[in-house]
Amino acid sequence: MAVLIAVEKKPVTAAMVPEKPLFSQRFRGYLPVIVDIETSGFDPARNALLEIAAVIPEMDSSGRLSILETHSSHVNPFPGARIDQSALDFNKIDPYHPFRMALDEKDALMKIFHPIRAAVKRNGCTRAILVGHNPAFDIGFLNAAVARAGIKKNPFHPFSTFDTATLSGLVYGQTVLAKAAVAAGLEWSNREAHSAAYDAEQTARLFCTIVNRWEELASAASAG
């Protein structure tokens, strides 16, 4: 004889449902990752990616952003890449210097992508979105390198970006990174500029400053 046992179902309350990380709610499910790329010219298909840096931010319980971690790599020019001397004169990179400790494109990208994928998962986001100062340049070179390397799972959205040059023009009336950083009250070193790691971190500080200022204004408006 079958015996039926009644099981009491308790209602699910809000306290029982895990709260989604704030990052997953703030930027439409995207994790902003600040990227800077140094290259041997302006053509993503022909010029080499020489340096790449990515800054992963974190968000506190009040919604304020700050820098969490930075990942960077020197990159070997891909075979047959065009090297424009004018670009090297600008960024002061010697692509063939024996002490660069550079990686081939695929290894460099995987070194950068691994912690980004972990951060996307940790923050409950769907994917990363590239934040850059005039990011069309960076996303173009990034996508070209991903294609050459045959990487199937790029953590970044393929074309959407956040542009700190536009944001800085709105907030500070400056579109040049150095001038925008100074206008935002940040320090700037011309000696360190044009390395991927330095420019990415300064762009990240600028982005965080703008987002945090917006949060302050929004909180003040709602409180008033």
C-alpha positions as CSV (number, residue, x, y, z in Angstrom):
1,M,0.0,0.0,0.0
2,A,1.4,3.4,-1.0
3,V,1.7,5.8,1.9
4,L,1.4,9.5,1.1
5,I,3.4,11.8,3.3
6,A,2.4,15.5,3.4
7,V,5.4,17.8,3.2
8,E,4.9,21.3,4.4
9,K,6.2,23.8,1.9
10,K,7.6,27.0,3.5
11,P,7.2,30.2,1.5
12,V,10.3,31.6,0.0
13,T,11.2,35.0,1.6
14,A,13.5,37.7,0.3
15,A,16.0,36.9,3.0
16,M,16.3,33.4,1.6
17,V,17.2,34.5,-1.9
18,P,20.9,35.3,-2.4
19,E,21.4,39.0,-3.2
20,K,22.9,39.6,-6.6
21,P,26.3,41.4,-6.5
22,L,26.0,45.2,-7.0
23,F,28.1,45.1,-10.1
24,S,25.6,42.9,-11.9
25,Q,22.9,45.5,-11.3
26,R,24.9,48.7,-12.1
27,F,26.0,48.5,-15.7
28,R,23.3,46.3,-17.3
29,G,25.1,43.1,-16.3
30,Y,28.5,44.2,-17.7
31,L,31.7,44.4,-15.7
32,P,33.7,47.5,-16.8
33,V,37.3,46.6,-17.3
34,I,39.7,49.4,-18.1
35,V,42.1,48.6,-20.9
36,D,45.1,50.4,-22.5
37,I,47.0,49.0,-25.5
38,E,50.3,50.2,-27.0
39,T,51.0,49.3,-30.6
40,S,53.4,49.7,-33.5
41,G,51.0,51.9,-35.5
42,F,47.3,52.6,-36.2
43,D,46.2,49.6,-38.4
44,P,44.9,46.7,-36.2
45,A,45.3,44.2,-39.1
46,R,48.9,45.2,-40.0
47,N,50.5,46.8,-36.9
48,A,51.6,44.9,-33.8
49,L,50.1,44.9,-30.4
50,L,53.1,45.6,-28.1
51,E,51.7,46.1,-24.6
52,I,48.3,45.4,-23.0
53,A,47.1,46.2,-19.6
54,A,43.7,45.7,-17.9
55,V,42.4,47.1,-14.6
56,I,39.6,45.3,-12.8
57,P,37.7,47.5,-10.4
58,E,35.6,46.6,-7.4
59,M,32.4,48.1,-5.9
60,D,31.7,48.6,-2.3
61,S,28.4,48.3,-0.6
62,S,27.5,52.0,-1.3
63,G,28.2,51.6,-5.0
64,R,31.6,53.3,-5.1
65,L,34.3,52.1,-7.4
66,S,38.0,51.6,-6.8
67,I,40.9,49.8,-8.4
68,L,41.1,46.1,-7.3
69,E,43.8,44.6,-9.5
70,T,45.9,45.4,-12.6
71,H,47.2,42.8,-15.1
72,S,49.6,43.6,-17.9
73,S,51.9,42.0,-20.5
74,H,54.5,43.0,-23.0
75,V,53.7,41.3,-26.4
76,N,55.9,40.0,-29.1
77,P,55.0,41.4,-32.6
78,F,53.2,38.8,-34.6
79,P,55.0,37.4,-37.7
80,G,55.0,39.9,-40.5
81,A,53.7,42.7,-38.4
82,R,54.4,46.3,-39.6
83,I,56.5,48.3,-37.3
84,D,56.1,52.1,-37.7
85,Q,59.1,54.0,-36.3
86,S,56.9,57.0,-35.6
87,A,54.8,54.9,-33.2
88,L,57.9,53.6,-31.4
89,D,59.2,57.1,-31.1
90,F,55.9,58.1,-29.4
91,N,55.6,55.2,-26.9
92,K,59.3,54.6,-26.4
93,I,59.0,50.8,-26.9
94,D,61.8,48.6,-28.3
95,P,59.8,45.6,-29.5
96,Y,63.0,43.5,-29.7
97,H,64.6,44.4,-26.4
98,P,65.9,41.2,-24.8
99,F,64.7,42.2,-21.3
100,R,61.1,43.0,-22.2
101,M,60.0,39.5,-21.1
102,A,57.3,39.6,-23.8
103,L,54.8,36.9,-24.6
104,D,53.4,35.9,-27.9
105,E,49.9,37.3,-28.6
106,K,47.9,34.3,-27.5
107,D,49.8,33.8,-24.3
108,A,49.6,37.5,-23.5
109,L,45.8,37.6,-24.1
110,M,45.2,34.5,-22.1
111,K,47.2,36.0,-19.2
112,I,44.9,39.0,-19.3
113,F,41.6,37.2,-20.0
114,H,41.9,34.6,-17.2
115,P,41.5,37.1,-14.2
116,I,38.9,39.0,-16.2
117,R,36.7,35.9,-16.7
118,A,37.1,35.2,-12.9
119,A,36.0,38.7,-12.1
120,V,33.0,38.5,-14.4
121,K,31.9,35.3,-12.7
122,R,32.6,36.6,-9.2
123,N,30.5,39.7,-9.8
124,G,27.5,37.9,-11.4
125,C,28.0,39.7,-14.7
126,T,27.4,38.4,-18.2
127,R,30.6,39.6,-19.7
128,A,33.2,42.4,-19.5
129,I,32.9,45.7,-21.3
130,L,36.0,47.6,-22.4
131,V,36.5,51.0,-20.8
132,G,39.1,53.1,-22.6
133,H,40.2,56.6,-23.5
134,N,39.0,56.7,-27.1
135,P,38.3,52.9,-26.9
136,A,37.6,52.3,-30.6
137,F,41.4,52.1,-31.0
138,D,41.8,49.6,-28.1
139,I,38.8,47.4,-29.1
140,G,40.0,47.3,-32.7
141,F,43.5,46.0,-31.8
142,L,42.1,43.7,-29.1
143,N,39.6,42.1,-31.6
144,A,42.3,41.7,-34.3
145,A,44.7,40.0,-31.8
146,V,41.9,37.7,-30.6
147,A,41.2,36.7,-34.2
148,R,44.9,36.0,-35.0
149,A,45.3,34.0,-31.8
150,G,42.2,31.9,-32.6
151,I,40.7,32.6,-29.1
152,K,37.0,31.5,-29.2
153,K,35.8,33.0,-25.9
154,N,36.6,36.7,-25.7
155,P,35.3,37.9,-22.3
156,F,34.7,41.4,-23.7
157,H,31.7,42.6,-25.6
158,P,32.8,42.7,-29.3
159,F,31.9,46.3,-30.0
160,S,30.2,48.1,-27.1
161,T,32.6,50.2,-25.0
162,F,32.7,53.0,-22.4
163,D,34.6,56.1,-23.5
164,T,36.3,58.1,-20.8
165,A,37.2,60.8,-23.3
166,T,33.5,61.5,-23.8
167,L,32.8,61.3,-20.1
168,S,35.7,63.6,-19.3
169,G,34.5,66.1,-22.0
170,L,31.1,66.2,-20.3
171,V,32.3,66.4,-16.7
172,Y,35.6,68.4,-17.0
173,G,35.6,69.9,-20.4
174,Q,38.8,68.0,-21.3
175,T,39.3,65.1,-23.7
176,V,43.0,64.5,-23.5
177,L,43.8,61.9,-20.8
178,A,46.5,63.9,-19.1
179,K,44.4,67.1,-18.9
180,A,41.3,65.2,-17.8
181,A,43.2,63.4,-15.1
182,V,44.6,66.7,-13.7
183,A,41.1,68.3,-14.0
184,A,39.8,65.4,-11.9
185,G,42.4,66.1,-9.2
186,L,44.6,63.1,-10.1
187,E,48.4,63.2,-10.4
188,W,50.0,62.8,-13.8
189,S,53.5,61.8,-14.8
190,N,54.6,62.6,-18.3
191,R,57.6,60.3,-17.7
192,E,55.5,57.3,-17.0
193,A,52.8,58.0,-19.6
194,H,52.3,55.9,-22.7
195,S,53.1,52.6,-20.9
196,A,50.0,50.4,-21.0
197,A,49.9,49.8,-17.3
198,Y,50.3,53.4,-16.3
199,D,47.7,54.7,-18.8
200,A,45.2,52.0,-17.9
201,E,45.5,52.7,-14.2
202,Q,45.1,56.5,-14.7
203,T,42.1,55.9,-17.0
204,A,40.7,53.6,-14.3
205,R,41.1,56.2,-11.6
206,L,39.4,58.8,-13.9
207,F,36.5,56.4,-14.6
208,C,36.1,55.6,-10.9
209,T,36.2,59.3,-10.0
210,I,33.5,60.1,-12.6
211,V,31.2,57.2,-11.6
212,N,31.6,57.9,-7.9
213,R,30.9,61.6,-8.4
214,W,27.7,60.7,-10.2
215,E,26.7,58.4,-7.4
216,E,27.2,61.2,-4.9
217,L,25.1,63.6,-6.9
218,A,22.3,61.0,-7.4
219,S,22.3,60.3,-3.6
220,A,22.2,64.0,-2.8
221,A,19.3,64.5,-5.2
222,S,17.3,61.6,-3.8
223,A,17.9,62.7,-0.3
224,G,16.8,66.3,-1.1
